[in-house]
Amino acid sequence: MKKLPCLPLFILILLFSCGKNEVEPNVTDPKKAILGKWEIVGNSFGSISYPGSYREFRRDNVVFDYNGGNDFSYSKYSFADSILYIKHLYIDQVSGDTSVVDIEPYLYKFFNYNRLELVMIDPSLNPLRLYQRIK
């Protein structure tokens, strides 16, 4: 009977090549799809990187912008029709009153579960932002 010297090698290659394939959820509701942490990877001018910076969309319609370390800000977000609105807030340190400073409207597009494009509707020098989901 012939020995099959390649069989053990073939089995090892097969085992190591069959890594865990993460299945991306099929989320069609943008209110659910946007939840999580997103890092900016590009804009109108091309690829960019801000190490340690990311944007986190939470269930309570709050979005935190982390700029590394303890530097962060937060805003409120909402969806209407096909537009994402990000409302930047100002909190008066003396009275504690909160007021809306700016509202940025974006057209949004999910290329897949881990890739998001935001295009600012108002004219801007840099209207396009590309995000990638991070864990």
Secondary structure as a PSIPRED ss2 file (coil, helix, strand):
# PSIPRED VFORMAT (PSIPRED V4.0)

   1 M C   1.000  0.000  0.000
   2 K C   1.000  0.000  0.000
   3 K C   1.000  0.000  0.000
   4 L C   1.000  0.000  0.000
   5 P C   1.000  0.000  0.000
   6 C H   0.000  1.000  0.000
   7 L H   0.000  1.000  0.000
   8 P H   0.000  1.000  0.000
   9 L H   0.000  1.000  0.000
  10 F H   0.000  1.000  0.000
  11 I H   0.000  1.000  0.000
  12 L H   0.000  1.000  0.000
  13 I H   0.000  1.000  0.000
  14 L H   0.000  1.000  0.000
  15 L H   0.000  1.000  0.000
  16 F H   0.000  1.000  0.000
  17 S H   0.000  1.000  0.000
  18 C C   1.000  0.000  0.000
  19 G C   1.000  0.000  0.000
  20 K C   1.000  0.000  0.000
  21 N C   1.000  0.000  0.000
  22 E C   1.000  0.000  0.000
  23 V C   1.000  0.000  0.000
  24 E C   1.000  0.000  0.000
  25 P C   1.000  0.000  0.000
  26 N C   1.000  0.000  0.000
  27 V C   1.000  0.000  0.000
  28 T C   1.000  0.000  0.000
  29 D C   1.000  0.000  0.000
  30 P H   0.000  1.000  0.000
  31 K H   0.000  1.000  0.000
  32 K H   0.000  1.000  0.000
  33 A H   0.000  1.000  0.000
  34 I C   1.000  0.000  0.000
  35 L C   1.000  0.000  0.000
  36 G E   0.000  0.000  1.000
  37 K E   0.000  0.000  1.000
  38 W E   0.000  0.000  1.000
  39 E E   0.000  0.000  1.000
  40 I E   0.000  0.000  1.000
  41 V E   0.000  0.000  1.000
  42 G E   0.000  0.000  1.000
  43 N E   0.000  0.000  1.000
  44 S C   1.000  0.000  0.000
  45 F C   1.000  0.000  0.000
  46 G E   0.000  0.000  1.000
  47 S E   0.000  0.000  1.000
  48 I C   1.000  0.000  0.000
  49 S C   1.000  0.000  0.000
  50 Y C   1.000  0.000  0.000
  51 P C   1.000  0.000  0.000
  52 G C   1.000  0.000  0.000
  53 S E   0.000  0.000  1.000
  54 Y E   0.000  0.000  1.000
  55 R E   0.000  0.000  1.000
  56 E E   0.000  0.000  1.000
  57 F E   0.000  0.000  1.000
  58 R C   1.000  0.000  0.000
  59 R C   1.000  0.000  0.000
  60 D C   1.000  0.000  0.000
  61 N C   1.000  0.000  0.000
  62 V E   0.000  0.000  1.000
  63 V E   0.000  0.000  1.000
  64 F E   0.000  0.000  1.000
  65 D E   0.000  0.000  1.000
  66 Y E   0.000  0.000  1.000
  67 N E   0.000  0.000  1.000
  68 G C   1.000  0.000  0.000
  69 G C   1.000  0.000  0.000
  70 N C   1.000  0.000  0.000
  71 D C   1.000  0.000  0.000
  72 F E   0.000  0.000  1.000
  73 S E   0.000  0.000  1.000
  74 Y E   0.000  0.000  1.000
  75 S E   0.000  0.000  1.000
  76 K E   0.000  0.000  1.000
  77 Y E   0.000  0.000  1.000
  78 S E   0.000  0.000  1.000
  79 F E   0.000  0.000  1.000
  80 A E   0.000  0.000  1.000
  81 D C   1.000  0.000  0.000
  82 S C   1.000  0.000  0.000
  83 I E   0.000  0.000  1.000
  84 L E   0.000  0.000  1.000
  85 Y E   0.000  0.000  1.000
  86 I E   0.000  0.000  1.000
  87 K E   0.000  0.000  1.000
  88 H E   0.000  0.000  1.000
  89 L E   0.000  0.000  1.000
  90 Y E   0.000  0.000  1.000
  91 I E   0.000  0.000  1.000
  92 D C   1.000  0.000  0.000
  93 Q C   1.000  0.000  0.000
  94 V C   1.000  0.000  0.000
  95 S C   1.000  0.000  0.000
  96 G C   1.000  0.000  0.000
  97 D C   1.000  0.000  0.000
  98 T E   0.000  0.000  1.000
  99 S E   0.000  0.000  1.000
 100 V E   0.000  0.000  1.000
 101 V E   0.000  0.000  1.000
 102 D E   0.000  0.000  1.000
 103 I E   0.000  0.000  1.000
 104 E E   0.000  0.000  1.000
 105 P E   0.000  0.000  1.000
 106 Y E   0.000  0.000  1.000
 107 L E   0.000  0.000  1.000
 108 Y E   0.000  0.000  1.000
 109 K E   0.000  0.000  1.000
 110 F E   0.000  0.000  1.000
 111 F E   0.000  0.000  1.000
 112 N E   0.000  0.000  1.000
 113 Y C   1.000  0.000  0.000
 114 N C   1.000  0.000  0.000
 115 R E   0.000  0.000  1.000
 116 L E   0.000  0.000  1.000
 117 E E   0.000  0.000  1.000
 118 L E   0.000  0.000  1.000
 119 V E   0.000  0.000  1.000
 120 M E   0.000  0.000  1.000
 121 I C   1.000  0.000  0.000
 122 D C   1.000  0.000  0.000
 123 P C   1.000  0.000  0.000
 124 S C   1.000  0.000  0.000
 125 L C   1.000  0.000  0.000
 126 N C   1.000  0.000  0.000
 127 P C   1.000  0.000  0.000
 128 L E   0.000  0.000  1.000
 129 R E   0.000  0.000  1.000
 130 L E   0.000  0.000  1.000
 131 Y E   0.000  0.000  1.000
 132 Q E   0.000  0.000  1.000
 133 R E   0.000  0.000  1.000
 134 I E   0.000  0.000  1.000
 135 K C   1.000  0.000  0.000
